[in-house]
Amino acid sequence: MNSANMSVTTFMEEPKLIANPMDRIADIIGKMRETNYWSVPVVQDGKLVGAVDYKTLMTKRFGPDTRVLTVMVPTPKLESAADEARVIAAFFNTRARAIPVVDERNRLVGVVTREAVLKHYLDRGEIPSRPVREFTNSPVLTVNAQDSVARARYLMRSYNVSRLPVVDKESLAGIVTMRDIALRLLFSYKGRKRASIMTEEERLMAMPVSEIMTYPVITAKGSDPLDEAVSRMISRKVSGLPVLEGDRVAGMISGIDVIVKVLAKKFELSSPISAKLAKGITGDQRALMDGLLERYMAKFERMVEVIDFKVSVKEEASSEGKPLYKVNLRLVTKIGDFAATESDYDPVTATRKAAEDLEERLLRKLKKIEEMKKTRGDVAKRGE
């Protein structure tokens, strides 16, 4: 098929799983596990109203009888008339695992998964055979085998990543994902009274990561061709692979890395993030900050249309003899402008704190907008 004629239907499939706001979350998670879905569209009266994903479930306290309504989140979506460029731009901007497709009345008509996009371009020979190391995210965030599950969850939440290699004396010992944590939380809650759920969660969070990690790990070597690594991800149904140089974990390669670093170039896509960074920041710190900001940008894009995202990092004098970094973030969106400022001796930490603050401000604004809509709806009903 000529790419000029390709539309969203080229990548779209019928959803294997759809949730209703009043479904029990335990039932939905069980089906997510069966279908290997990481994100499930939530539909009410035929219209898309949100999504349930492991990322949210990992961070929220819930029980088997919790309803989907209380844990669902806003979701990006594609219109049924979207073309190929729009599909790639949606994944580039949101870093989503799956994006629902809706018609002009917001009715769900299908879903596009990251795997379907990658498979399409792999089959067309548009994924290069260059070494994986050229596309690897590095430095890589890791946890030690004896680190607590709580630390793994903290790192995933703080740096907005879905999986962490587990290392033991610098060698790869396993991998832990958001799904691993969410599933263990659910299974530990089953059959327990509401009062004991908190205690059980504390017990799970104190466990060493080695007790819930997956091993053996599907990996790639730095010298492996990228197209072979992508094929491995698709066939083994994983979203990312630790990249090894000898026995050392040198980085990670994920499906979204391929979309961002390969496919986005085909359509000349670029991030709306513009950054001014202090000179004293190291290369590793900059790489971590770049990854952190890109992932938060994707998070913001799922909530609202982003126009601009400006980042400023300044080095300030400190009485303790160490440089203090001041991070200013400014997010310009269709619903308003948001700003946050944080300072820390570690520029990565300051950036993370500022991004978290920015997210909280955006969520408060969105909640206020929803409350206003509900109030207007209630007034209109009383007037009928």
C-alpha positions in Angstrom: 0.0 0.0 0.0 1.3 3.5 -0.9 2.0 5.4 2.3 0.3 8.4 0.9 -3.0 6.5 0.9 -2.5 4.9 4.4 -5.0 5.8 7.1 -5.6 4.7 10.7 -7.4 1.6 9.4 -4.1 0.2 8.2 -3.0 -0.2 11.8 -6.4 -0.5 13.5 -7.7 -3.7 15.1 -10.9 -4.5 16.9 -10.4 -4.2 20.7 -10.0 -7.5 22.5 -11.2 -6.0 25.7 -13.4 -3.0 26.6 -14.3 -1.9 30.1 -17.4 -0.2 31.6 -17.0 2.3 34.4 -19.0 0.0 36.7 -17.0 -3.1 36.0 -15.0 -4.6 38.9 -11.3 -3.8 38.5 -10.4 -7.4 39.5 -12.3 -8.8 36.5 -10.7 -6.3 34.1 -7.1 -7.0 35.3 -7.7 -10.7 34.9 -8.7 -10.2 31.3 -5.8 -7.8 30.7 -3.5 -10.5 31.8 -5.2 -13.0 29.4 -5.1 -10.7 26.4 -1.7 -9.1 27.2 -3.3 -5.7 27.2 -1.6 -2.9 29.1 -4.3 -0.3 28.5 -8.0 -0.9 28.2 -10.5 1.6 26.7 -13.5 2.5 29.0 -16.8 3.0 27.2 -20.1 4.3 28.6 -23.2 4.5 26.5 -21.1 3.6 23.4 -18.7 6.6 23.9 -15.1 6.6 25.0 -14.7 8.1 28.5 -11.2 7.0 29.6 -8.8 4.1 30.0 -7.5 1.7 32.6 -3.7 0.9 32.5 -1.1 -0.8 34.7 0.7 2.5 35.2 -2.3 3.9 37.1 -3.1 0.7 38.9 0.5 0.4 40.2 0.1 3.8 42.0 -3.4 3.6 43.4 -4.8 1.6 46.3 -7.6 -0.6 45.2 -9.4 -3.8 46.1 -11.0 -6.6 44.1 -14.4 -4.9 44.2 -13.1 -1.4 43.3 -15.0 -0.1 40.2 -13.2 1.0 37.0 -14.7 4.4 37.5 -12.5 5.2 40.4 -9.2 4.2 38.7 -9.7 5.1 35.0 -7.7 8.0 33.5 -7.9 10.3 30.5 -6.7 8.7 27.3 -5.4 10.0 24.0 -7.5 9.1 20.9 -7.3 9.1 17.2 -10.1 10.1 14.9 -11.2 7.5 12.3 -10.2 9.8 9.5 -6.6 10.1 10.8 -3.8 9.5 8.3 -0.5 7.7 8.7 1.4 10.8 9.9 -1.3 11.5 12.5 -1.0 8.0 13.9 2.8 8.2 14.3 2.5 11.7 15.8 0.0 10.4 18.4 2.4 7.7 19.5 5.4 10.1 19.3 3.6 12.7 21.5 2.0 10.4 24.1 4.3 7.4 24.3 1.1 5.3 24.6 1.0 1.5 24.4 -2.4 1.6 22.7 -4.6 4.5 21.4 -8.4 4.1 20.9 -9.9 5.2 17.6 -13.2 7.0 17.7 -15.7 8.4 15.1 -17.1 11.9 14.9 -19.4 11.2 17.8 -16.7 9.8 20.1 -17.9 6.2 19.7 -15.1 3.6 19.9 -14.5 2.0 16.5 -11.1 0.3 17.1 -7.7 0.5 18.7 -4.1 1.0 17.4 -1.4 -0.7 19.4 2.3 0.2 19.4 3.0 -3.4 18.3 0.8 -3.1 15.3 2.6 0.1 14.2 6.0 -1.5 14.6 5.0 -4.7 12.8 3.7 -2.8 9.9 6.9 -0.9 9.3 9.0 -4.0 10.1 7.1 -5.9 7.4 7.7 -3.0 5.0 11.5 -3.1 5.6 11.5 0.4 7.1 13.2 -0.6 10.4 17.0 -0.3 9.8 19.5 -3.1 10.5 21.9 -0.8 12.2 23.2 -1.9 15.7 20.8 -1.5 18.6 23.3 0.4 20.6 22.8 3.4 18.3 19.2 3.7 19.5 19.6 2.6 23.1 18.5 4.8 26.1 21.5 5.2 28.3 22.3 5.5 31.2 19.7 3.0 32.3 17.8 3.1 35.5 18.2 -0.2 37.4 17.3 -1.7 40.8 19.4 -4.2 42.8 17.9 -7.7 43.4 17.6 -6.9 47.2 16.0 -3.5 46.7 12.5 -3.3 47.9 9.4 -3.4 45.7 8.6 0.0 47.1 11.9 1.4 45.7 11.1 -0.1 42.2 7.7 1.5 42.3 9.1 4.8 43.4 11.6 4.8 40.5 8.9 3.9 38.0 6.6 6.7 39.3 9.4 9.3 39.6 10.9 8.7 36.2 7.7 7.5 34.4 9.2 4.3 33.1 7.3 1.0 32.9 10.2 -1.6 33.4 13.4 -1.8 35.3 16.3 -4.2 34.8 17.3 -5.9 38.1 21.0 -6.3 38.6 23.1 -8.3 41.0 26.8 -7.4 41.2 26.4 -5.5 37.8 25.0 -8.6 36.0 21.4 -8.8 34.8 19.4 -10.8 37.4 15.9 -10.2 36.1 13.4 -7.5 35.1 10.4 -6.0 37.0 7.5 -4.2 35.4 4.5 -2.1 36.4 2.4 -5.0 35.5 4.3 -7.3 37.9 3.6 -4.9 40.7 -0.1 -4.2 39.8 -0.8 -7.9 39.6 0.8 -8.8 42.9 -1.1 -6.0 44.6 -4.4 -7.4 43.2 -3.7 -11.0 44.2 -2.5 -9.9 47.7 -5.8 -8.0 48.2 -8.1 -10.9 47.1 -10.1 -12.4 49.9 -9.0 -9.8 52.4 -11.1 -7.3 54.3 -10.8 -3.6 53.6 -9.0 -2.9 56.9 -6.2 -5.4 56.1 -5.5 -4.2 52.6 -3.1 -1.4 53.8 -1.1 -3.9 55.9 -0.9 -6.3 53.0 0.3 -3.6 50.7 3.0 -2.6 53.2 4.2 -6.2 53.3 4.4 -6.4 49.5 6.2 -3.1 49.3 8.8 -4.3 51.8 9.6 -7.5 49.7 12.9 -7.6 47.8 12.4 -7.1 44.0 13.9 -10.6 43.5 10.6 -12.1 44.7 8.5 -10.6 42.0 10.9 -10.1 39.1 10.8 -12.1 35.9 13.7 -14.3 34.9 15.2 -15.3 32.4 15.1 -11.9 30.7 14.6 -11.4 27.0 17.5 -9.2 25.9 19.4 -7.7 23.0 23.1 -7.3 22.5 24.4 -3.9 21.5 25.6 -5.3 18.2 22.2 -6.9 17.3 20.5 -5.4 14.3 17.6 -3.1 15.3 15.1 -4.8 13.1 15.9 -8.2 14.7 15.4 -6.6 18.2 12.0 -5.2 17.1 11.0 -8.6 15.7 12.0 -10.1 19.1 9.9 -7.6 21.0 6.8 -8.3 18.9 7.1 -12.1 18.9 7.8 -12.3 22.6 5.1 -9.7 23.4 7.3 -7.4 25.4 7.6 -3.6 25.2 11.3 -3.3 25.8 14.6 -5.1 26.0 17.7 -4.6 28.3 20.7 -4.0 26.0 23.8 -5.9 27.0 27.5 -5.1 26.2 29.1 -8.3 27.4 27.5 -9.0 30.8 26.9 -5.3 31.6 23.4 -3.7 31.2 24.3 -0.8 28.9 20.8 0.5 28.3 17.2 -0.2 27.2 15.5 -0.3 23.8 11.8 -0.1 23.6 9.1 0.1 20.9 8.6 3.8 21.6 12.4 4.4 21.1 12.0 3.0 17.6 9.0 5.2 16.9 10.7 8.3 18.3 14.2 7.7 16.8 13.2 6.1 13.5 9.6 6.6 12.4 9.2 10.1 13.7 12.1 11.3 11.4 10.1 10.1 8.4 7.4 12.7 9.2 9.9 15.3 10.5 8.3 15.3 13.9 9.9 17.2 16.8 9.1 17.6 20.4 7.6 20.9 21.6 10.1 20.9 24.5 12.6 23.7 24.4 15.3 23.6 27.1 18.0 25.9 28.4 20.3 24.0 30.7 23.2 25.0 33.0 26.7 24.3 31.8 27.6 22.3 34.9 25.2 19.5 34.1 26.9 16.2 33.1 26.1 14.1 30.1 24.5 11.4 32.2 22.4 14.0 34.1 21.3 15.5 30.8 20.3 12.1 29.4 18.2 11.3 32.5 16.6 14.8 32.4 15.8 14.5 28.7 14.1 11.1 29.3 12.2 12.3 32.3 10.9 15.4 30.5 10.0 13.5 27.4 8.0 11.0 29.4 6.2 13.7 31.4 5.5 15.5 28.1 3.9 12.4 26.8 1.8 12.2 30.0 0.6 15.8 29.6 -0.3 15.1 25.9 -2.6 12.3 27.1 -4.5 14.8 29.2 -4.6 17.9 27.1 -3.4 19.4 23.8 0.1 20.9 24.5 1.3 23.9 22.6 4.7 24.6 24.2 6.8 23.2 27.0 9.8 25.3 28.2 12.5 24.2 30.5 15.1 26.4 32.2 17.8 25.1 34.6 20.1 27.6 36.3 23.0 27.0 38.6 22.9 29.1 41.7 25.5 29.7 44.4 25.3 27.6 47.6 26.6 28.2 51.1 27.5 24.5 51.3 30.0 24.9 48.4 27.9 22.8 46.0 26.0 24.2 43.1 22.2 24.5 43.7 20.1 23.9 40.6 16.9 25.8 40.0 14.5 24.3 37.5 11.7 26.3 36.0 9.0 24.5 33.9 6.3 26.3 31.9 3.6 24.3 30.1 1.4 26.1 27.6 -1.9 24.2 26.7 -5.3 24.7 25.2 -6.8 25.2 28.6 -4.2 27.6 30.0 -0.6 28.0 31.1 1.0 26.2 34.0 4.4 26.8 35.8 6.4 25.1 38.4 9.8 25.8 40.1 12.0 23.6 42.2 15.6 23.6 43.5 17.9 20.8 44.5 21.6 20.0 44.5 20.7 17.2 42.0 19.3 18.7 38.7 17.5 15.5 37.9 15.7 15.5 41.3 14.8 19.2 40.9 13.4 18.4 37.4 11.3 15.5 38.7 9.9 17.5 41.5 9.0 20.4 39.2 7.3 18.0 36.7 5.3 16.4 39.5 4.1 19.8 40.7 3.2 20.7 37.1 1.2 17.5 36.8 -0.7 18.2 40.0 -1.6 21.7 38.8 -2.8 20.4 35.4 -4.9 17.7 37.1 -6.5 20.3 39.4 -7.5 22.4 36.4 -8.9 19.4 34.5 -10.9 18.4 37.6 -12.3 21.9 37.9 -13.3 21.9 34.3 -15.1 18.6 34.7 -16.9 19.9 37.8 -18.1 23.0 35.9 -19.3 20.8 33.0 -21.2 18.6 35.4 -22.8 21.6 37.1 -23.9 23.1 33.8 -25.4 19.7 32.9 -27.3 19.4 36.2 -28.6 23.0 35.7 -29.7 22.1 32.1 -31.5 19.0 33.3 -33.4 20.9 36.0 -34.4 23.5 33.4 -36.0 20.8 31.1 
